[in-house]
Amino acid sequence: MALSFQRPNGTEDITPQNVYKWHTVEKLARDTAESFGFSEIRIPTFENTNLFLRSVGETTDVVQKEMYSVTAKESTFTLRPEGTAGTMRAMLQNGLLNEAMPQKVFYILSCFRHERPQAGRLREFHQFGVEMAGSKSAAADAEVISLAKTLIDRIGLKNIKLYINSIGCPQCRKKYHEALRTYFETRKDELCDTCLSRLEKNPMRILDCKSPVCSEIAKDAPVILDYLCDECSSHFEQLKSYLNAMNIEFTVNPKIVRGLDYYTKTVFEFVTTDIGAQGTVCGGGRYDGLIQELGGAATPSLGFAMGIERLIITMEKQGCDFIQPSSCDLYIAPMGENALLKAMTIADELRKEGFRVEYDVMGRGLKAQMKYADKLGSAFSMVLGDNELENGSVKIKNMKTGEQNEIALDNKFADRFSDISVAGMFSDTLGNMNI
């Protein structure tokens, strides 16, 4: 009896029928990032576990509940739960931070978290993210937010709201932590076990708890904006003025703290209501102390990450356009062995010219081959048999119009097919214009 295997819970297969949607988002993301001066970086799928303990934070849900870690030969590694820590490690290790500032990189990668699978939240998910290192100016914050907004607009998403907040620096957060402890202390008996441990270590993490009870208690908690130092307050006001200058609409939401400990000052989220509870399609902010925490010199940094799955779900819900996949340019139906050999030669020649060409490898009859060509959505087809080989010419059929053109099977075949293909495209265009 054959074994039956299924993909792990919380993962997805991206089949050829749907991968074009991913290509759409990835292309637009790359193009947008590059237009803002960002260059692609690629990092390992797993890192030393301590990297995430130091950067993400031991009191976060990610570290406490969600990481996939393995011990091999006395070393502990973790599948990356997010992209920033590994990217900053790579920038530091490879000397990028010794070059002209700011350093600007982007990535498209998979991440792994052991969460309860639901729509828009998987255990293996994918992110497009950007990181900028070197600038402490609020202008950099506005630039990164503008990049995210530009991509969202290019994708075609509507009704996406931008929420911003400042969570201050380590200095002004000390007073805020004291205020939070005082507030939560009166209701500590109602907190979950995880938040109870956070009460002393990092009470801000209680604000990010997914427990309905803890979330309800946190609704009336003090807000960080009331505790910002002068520098952090000034930085936040500058950011708001820059966003206004760029005509980027936003709402200040003092409850946004983000789920990772490395954030300082600016935090932001782009949120939709079209995909249910998991409505954050982009989240990011500033993390000025992260590189120093990883062993480098103090270097202000910031960035964001977008969940590709959530972007695609939202695009589908809103009826956004996707870049359609390319279809077959020419299907060759060979009838017999000699014709198959010639079909291989023709296909090779046309493929070198950039055409997508297919021919029968199943040994099917002509009727079945034409049915298959139609299923492929092939623009043109040609039947190649003994008569065509003997006469040295073949008829190219436009599958949409039925029009046929006879061309010679000589060394100019590729050029002649190219002419027919271009003429077919112009014909389709004119037809669509109803001229």
C-alpha positions as CSV (number, residue, x, y, z in Angstrom):
1,M,0.0,0.0,0.0
2,A,1.4,3.4,-1.0
3,L,2.1,5.9,1.7
4,S,0.0,9.1,1.6
5,F,1.8,12.4,2.4
6,Q,0.3,15.8,2.8
7,R,1.9,19.2,3.3
8,P,2.5,20.2,6.9
9,N,-0.3,22.1,8.6
10,G,0.1,25.8,8.2
11,T,1.9,25.7,4.8
12,E,0.7,26.1,1.3
13,D,1.6,24.8,-2.2
14,I,1.7,27.5,-4.8
15,T,0.7,25.7,-8.0
16,P,1.5,26.9,-11.6
17,Q,-2.2,28.0,-11.9
18,N,-1.6,30.6,-9.1
19,V,2.1,31.4,-9.1
20,Y,1.5,34.4,-11.5
21,K,-0.1,36.2,-8.6
22,W,3.1,35.9,-6.7
23,H,5.1,37.0,-9.7
24,T,3.0,40.1,-9.9
25,V,3.6,41.1,-6.3
26,E,7.3,40.2,-6.4
27,K,7.9,42.1,-9.6
28,L,6.1,45.2,-8.4
29,A,7.9,45.0,-5.0
30,R,11.4,44.7,-6.7
31,D,10.6,47.5,-9.1
32,T,9.3,49.8,-6.4
33,A,12.2,49.2,-4.0
34,E,14.8,49.7,-6.7
35,S,13.1,53.0,-7.8
36,F,13.7,54.2,-4.2
37,G,17.4,53.2,-4.4
38,F,17.2,49.8,-2.5
39,S,19.2,46.8,-3.6
40,E,18.3,43.1,-3.0
41,I,20.0,41.1,-0.3
42,R,19.6,37.3,0.3
43,I,20.3,35.8,3.7
44,P,20.2,32.2,5.2
45,T,17.0,30.5,6.1
46,F,18.2,29.7,9.6
47,E,20.4,31.6,12.0
48,N,22.0,31.0,15.4
49,T,19.1,31.1,17.9
50,N,20.8,33.7,20.1
51,L,20.5,36.2,17.2
52,F,16.7,36.2,17.7
53,L,16.9,36.0,21.5
54,R,18.9,39.2,21.6
55,S,17.1,41.1,18.8
56,V,13.5,40.0,18.8
57,G,13.3,39.8,22.6
58,E,12.9,36.9,25.1
59,T,9.5,38.3,26.3
60,T,7.9,38.4,22.8
61,D,5.3,35.8,21.6
62,V,7.7,35.0,18.7
63,V,10.5,33.9,21.0
64,Q,8.4,32.4,23.8
65,K,5.9,30.5,21.7
66,E,6.5,30.5,18.0
67,M,10.1,29.7,16.9
68,Y,11.2,26.6,15.2
69,S,14.6,25.7,16.7
70,V,16.9,22.6,16.4
71,T,20.1,21.6,18.2
72,A,22.8,20.1,16.0
73,K,26.2,19.1,17.5
74,E,25.7,21.4,20.5
75,S,24.7,24.4,18.4
76,T,21.2,25.7,18.3
77,F,19.7,27.1,15.1
78,T,16.3,28.7,14.4
79,L,14.4,29.0,11.2
80,R,14.0,32.8,10.8
81,P,10.7,34.1,12.2
82,E,11.3,37.5,10.6
83,G,13.7,39.1,8.2
84,T,15.2,42.1,10.0
85,A,17.5,40.5,12.5
86,G,19.2,38.2,9.9
87,T,19.5,41.1,7.4
88,M,21.1,43.4,9.9
89,R,23.5,40.6,10.9
90,A,24.4,40.2,7.3
91,M,24.9,43.9,6.7
92,L,27.2,44.1,9.8
93,Q,29.1,40.9,9.0
94,N,29.7,41.8,5.3
95,G,30.9,45.3,5.9
96,L,28.0,47.1,4.3
97,L,27.8,49.4,7.3
98,N,31.3,50.6,6.6
99,E,30.3,52.0,3.3
100,A,28.5,55.2,2.4
101,M,25.3,55.8,4.3
102,P,22.5,55.3,4.2
103,Q,22.7,51.6,3.3
104,K,19.4,50.4,1.7
105,V,18.5,46.8,1.0
106,F,15.3,44.8,0.4
107,Y,14.5,41.1,0.5
108,I,11.8,38.6,-0.5
109,L,12.0,35.5,1.8
110,S,10.1,32.9,3.7
111,C,9.6,33.0,7.5
112,F,8.5,30.4,10.0
113,R,6.4,30.8,13.2
114,H,4.5,28.1,15.0
115,E,1.1,29.9,15.1
116,R,-2.5,28.7,14.9
117,P,-3.1,28.6,11.1
118,Q,-5.9,30.8,9.8
119,A,-6.6,33.0,6.8
120,G,-3.6,35.3,6.3
121,R,-1.6,33.6,9.1
122,L,0.5,30.6,8.2
123,R,3.4,28.8,9.8
124,E,5.5,29.3,6.7
125,F,4.8,32.7,5.3
126,H,6.6,35.1,2.9
127,Q,7.7,38.7,3.3
128,F,8.8,41.5,1.2
129,G,10.9,43.8,3.4
130,V,13.2,46.8,3.3
131,E,15.9,48.0,5.7
132,M,17.7,51.4,5.8
133,A,20.7,51.9,8.0
134,G,22.5,55.2,8.8
135,S,19.9,57.9,9.2
136,K,18.3,59.1,12.4
137,S,16.2,61.7,10.6
138,A,12.4,61.5,10.5
139,A,12.8,62.1,6.8
140,A,14.1,58.5,6.5
141,D,11.0,57.3,8.3
142,A,8.8,59.2,5.9
143,E,10.8,57.8,2.9
144,V,10.3,54.2,4.1
145,I,6.6,54.8,4.7
146,S,6.3,56.4,1.3
147,L,7.9,53.3,-0.3
148,A,5.3,51.1,1.3
149,K,2.5,53.4,0.3
150,T,3.8,53.5,-3.3
151,L,3.9,49.8,-3.6
152,I,0.4,49.4,-2.1
153,D,-0.9,52.0,-4.7
154,R,0.9,50.2,-7.6
155,I,-0.6,46.9,-6.6
156,G,-4.0,48.6,-6.7
157,L,-5.2,48.1,-3.1
158,K,-7.9,50.4,-1.8
159,N,-9.1,51.3,1.6
160,I,-5.7,50.7,3.2
161,K,-5.3,52.9,6.3
162,L,-1.9,53.9,7.7
163,Y,-1.6,54.0,11.5
164,I,1.5,55.5,13.1
165,N,2.8,55.8,16.7
166,S,6.0,56.5,18.6
167,I,7.1,54.1,21.3
168,G,10.0,56.4,22.3
169,C,13.6,55.5,23.3
170,P,14.9,53.4,26.1
171,Q,15.1,56.5,28.3
172,C,11.5,57.7,28.0
173,R,10.2,54.1,28.1
174,K,11.4,53.6,31.7
175,K,8.8,56.0,33.0
176,Y,6.2,54.4,30.7
177,H,7.0,50.9,32.0
178,E,6.5,52.1,35.6
179,A,3.1,53.5,34.7
180,L,2.2,50.2,33.0
181,R,3.3,48.2,35.9
182,T,1.2,50.3,38.2
183,Y,-1.8,50.0,35.9
184,F,-1.6,46.2,35.4
185,E,-0.7,45.4,39.0
186,T,-4.3,46.1,40.0
187,R,-5.5,43.4,37.7
188,K,-2.6,41.0,37.7
189,D,-4.8,38.1,38.8
190,E,-6.6,38.3,35.5
191,L,-3.6,38.2,33.2
192,C,-2.5,35.1,31.4
193,D,0.6,33.3,32.7
194,T,2.8,34.7,29.9
195,C,1.7,38.3,30.6
196,L,2.1,37.8,34.3
197,S,5.8,37.1,33.6
198,R,6.0,40.1,31.3
199,L,4.7,42.4,34.0
200,E,8.2,42.8,35.6
201,K,10.4,42.1,32.6
202,N,8.7,44.1,29.8
203,P,5.1,45.3,30.5
204,M,4.8,46.8,27.0
205,R,4.5,43.2,25.7
206,I,1.2,42.9,27.5
207,L,-0.2,45.4,25.0
208,D,0.6,43.0,22.2
209,C,-0.9,39.9,23.8
210,K,-3.4,38.0,21.7
211,S,-5.4,36.8,24.7
212,P,-8.9,38.4,24.6
213,V,-8.8,38.9,28.3
214,C,-5.4,40.6,28.3
215,S,-6.4,42.7,25.3
216,E,-9.5,43.9,27.1
217,I,-7.6,44.8,30.2
218,A,-5.0,46.7,28.1
219,K,-7.6,48.9,26.4
220,D,-7.5,51.5,29.2
221,A,-3.7,51.3,29.8
222,P,-1.6,54.5,29.8
223,V,-0.4,55.5,26.3
224,I,3.3,56.0,25.4
225,L,2.7,59.4,23.7
226,D,2.2,60.9,27.2
227,Y,5.7,59.8,28.3
228,L,7.8,60.7,25.3
229,C,11.0,62.7,25.9
230,D,11.6,65.9,24.1
231,E,13.7,64.3,21.4
232,C,11.3,61.5,20.7
233,S,8.4,63.9,20.7
234,S,10.1,66.2,18.2
235,H,11.0,63.3,16.0
236,F,7.4,62.2,15.9
237,E,6.1,65.7,15.1
238,Q,8.6,66.0,12.3
239,L,7.5,62.7,10.8
240,K,3.9,63.8,10.8
241,S,4.9,67.0,9.1
242,Y,6.8,65.1,6.4
243,L,3.9,62.7,5.8
244,N,1.6,65.7,5.4
245,A,4.0,67.3,2.9
246,M,4.0,64.0,0.9
247,N,0.1,63.9,1.0
248,I,0.2,60.5,2.8
249,E,-2.9,60.2,5.0
250,F,-2.4,58.7,8.5
251,T,-4.0,58.2,11.8
252,V,-2.1,58.3,15.1
253,N,-2.8,55.1,17.0
254,P,-1.1,55.1,20.5
255,K,-1.9,51.4,20.9
256,I,0.5,50.2,18.2
257,V,3.7,48.8,19.8
258,R,4.6,46.1,17.3
259,G,5.4,42.6,18.4
260,L,9.2,42.7,18.5
261,D,11.4,44.3,21.1
262,Y,14.0,46.0,18.9
263,Y,11.6,48.8,17.9
264,T,12.3,52.4,19.0
265,K,10.5,55.7,18.2
266,T,8.4,55.3,15.0
267,V,6.2,52.3,14.5
268,F,3.6,52.0,11.8
269,E,1.1,49.6,10.2
270,F,-0.9,49.6,7.0
271,V,-4.2,47.9,7.8
272,T,-7.2,46.6,5.7
273,T,-10.6,45.4,6.9
274,D,-11.1,43.1,3.9
275,I,-9.4,40.0,5.2
276,G,-10.8,39.7,8.7
277,A,-8.8,39.8,11.9
278,Q,-5.4,39.5,10.2
279,G,-5.7,42.9,8.6
280,T,-2.1,44.2,8.9
281,V,-0.6,44.0,5.4
282,C,2.5,45.9,6.3
283,G,4.3,46.7,9.6
284,G,7.5,48.4,10.5
285,G,9.3,51.2,12.2
286,R,12.6,52.3,13.6
287,Y,15.2,50.2,15.6
288,D,18.1,52.5,16.4
289,G,19.6,50.1,19.0
290,L,19.5,46.9,17.0
291,I,22.9,47.0,15.3
292,Q,24.7,47.9,18.5
293,E,22.8,45.1,20.2
294,L,24.3,42.7,17.6
295,G,27.9,43.9,18.3
296,G,28.2,46.8,15.8
297,A,28.6,50.5,16.3
298,A,25.5,52.5,17.2
299,T,23.7,52.9,13.9
300,P,20.1,54.2,13.5
301,S,18.0,51.9,11.4
302,L,14.5,51.3,10.2
303,G,12.4,49.3,7.8
304,F,9.2,47.3,7.3
305,A,7.9,44.0,6.2
306,M,4.8,43.1,4.1
307,G,3.1,39.7,4.2
308,I,2.9,38.5,0.6
309,E,0.1,36.1,1.3
310,R,-2.0,38.8,2.9
311,L,-1.3,41.2,0.0
312,I,-2.5,38.5,-2.5
313,I,-5.6,37.7,-0.4
314,T,-6.5,41.4,-0.2
315,M,-5.9,41.8,-4.0
316,E,-8.2,38.9,-4.7
317,K,-10.9,40.3,-2.3
318,Q,-10.7,43.7,-4.0
319,G,-10.5,42.4,-7.6
320,C,-7.1,43.8,-8.3
321,D,-5.4,43.1,-11.6
322,F,-2.5,40.5,-11.7
323,I,0.1,40.3,-14.5
324,Q,-1.1,37.5,-16.6
325,P,1.2,34.6,-17.2
326,S,2.7,34.2,-20.6
327,S,1.1,31.5,-22.8
328,C,2.4,29.3,-25.6
329,D,3.4,31.1,-28.7
330,L,3.4,28.1,-31.0
331,Y,2.3,24.5,-30.6
332,I,3.8,22.1,-33.1
333,A,1.8,18.9,-33.8
334,P,4.2,16.4,-35.3
335,M,2.8,13.4,-37.1
336,G,5.4,10.7,-37.2
337,E,9.0,10.3,-36.1
338,N,10.6,12.4,-38.8
339,A,8.2,15.2,-38.1
340,L,9.0,15.0,-34.3
341,L,12.7,15.4,-35.1
342,K,12.0,18.4,-37.2
343,A,9.7,19.8,-34.5
344,M,12.5,19.6,-32.0
345,T,14.8,21.5,-34.3
346,I,12.2,24.2,-35.0
347,A,11.4,24.5,-31.3
348,D,15.0,24.9,-30.3
349,E,15.5,27.6,-33.0
350,L,12.4,29.6,-31.8
351,R,13.2,29.2,-28.1
352,K,16.6,30.8,-28.7
353,E,14.7,33.8,-30.1
354,G,12.6,34.0,-27.0
355,F,9.4,32.3,-28.1
356,R,7.6,29.8,-25.9
357,V,7.1,26.7,-28.0
358,E,5.7,23.2,-27.2
359,Y,5.3,20.1,-29.2
360,D,3.8,16.6,-28.5
361,V,5.7,14.2,-26.4
362,M,2.7,11.9,-25.6
363,G,2.3,10.3,-29.0
364,R,-1.2,11.6,-29.3
365,G,-3.3,11.8,-32.5
366,L,-3.9,15.1,-34.3
367,K,-7.3,15.8,-32.8
368,A,-6.0,15.3,-29.2
369,Q,-3.0,17.5,-30.0
370,M,-5.2,20.4,-31.2
371,K,-7.4,20.0,-28.1
372,Y,-4.2,20.3,-26.0
373,A,-3.0,23.3,-27.9
374,D,-6.3,25.0,-27.3
375,K,-6.0,24.2,-23.6
376,L,-2.6,25.7,-23.5
377,G,-4.0,28.9,-24.9
378,S,-1.5,28.7,-27.7
379,A,-1.4,31.8,-30.0
380,F,-0.5,29.7,-33.1
381,S,-0.3,26.1,-34.1
382,M,1.1,24.1,-37.0
383,V,0.7,20.5,-38.1
384,L,3.9,18.9,-39.2
385,G,3.7,15.7,-41.2
386,D,5.3,13.9,-44.1
387,N,3.6,16.2,-46.7
388,E,5.0,19.3,-45.0
389,L,8.5,17.9,-44.8
390,E,8.4,16.8,-48.5
391,N,7.0,20.2,-49.7
392,G,9.4,22.2,-47.4
393,S,6.6,24.4,-46.1
394,V,4.0,24.5,-43.3
395,K,0.8,26.4,-42.5
396,I,0.8,28.5,-39.3
397,K,-2.7,28.8,-37.9
398,N,-3.8,31.7,-35.7
399,M,-5.8,29.9,-33.0
400,K,-8.0,32.9,-32.3
401,T,-8.9,34.0,-35.8
402,G,-8.4,30.8,-37.7
403,E,-6.3,32.6,-40.3
404,Q,-3.5,30.6,-41.8
405,N,-0.1,31.6,-43.3
406,E,2.1,29.3,-45.2
407,I,5.9,29.7,-44.7
408,A,9.0,27.8,-45.8
409,L,10.8,25.3,-43.5
410,D,14.2,26.9,-44.2
411,N,16.8,28.9,-42.2
412,K,14.5,31.9,-42.3
413,F,11.7,30.1,-40.5
414,A,12.2,32.0,-37.2
415,D,12.2,35.4,-38.9
416,R,9.0,34.6,-40.8
417,F,7.2,33.3,-37.7
418,S,8.3,36.4,-35.8
419,D,6.7,38.5,-38.5
420,I,3.4,36.5,-38.3
421,S,3.5,36.7,-34.4
422,V,3.9,40.5,-34.5
423,A,1.1,40.8,-37.1
424,G,-1.1,38.7,-34.9
425,M,-0.5,41.0,-31.9
426,F,-1.3,44.1,-33.9
427,S,-4.5,42.3,-35.2
428,D,-5.6,41.6,-31.6
429,T,-4.9,45.1,-30.5
430,L,-6.9,46.6,-33.4
431,G,-9.7,44.2,-32.8
432,N,-9.8,45.1,-29.1
433,M,-10.0,48.8,-30.2
434,N,-13.0,48.0,-32.4
435,I,-11.6,49.8,-35.4
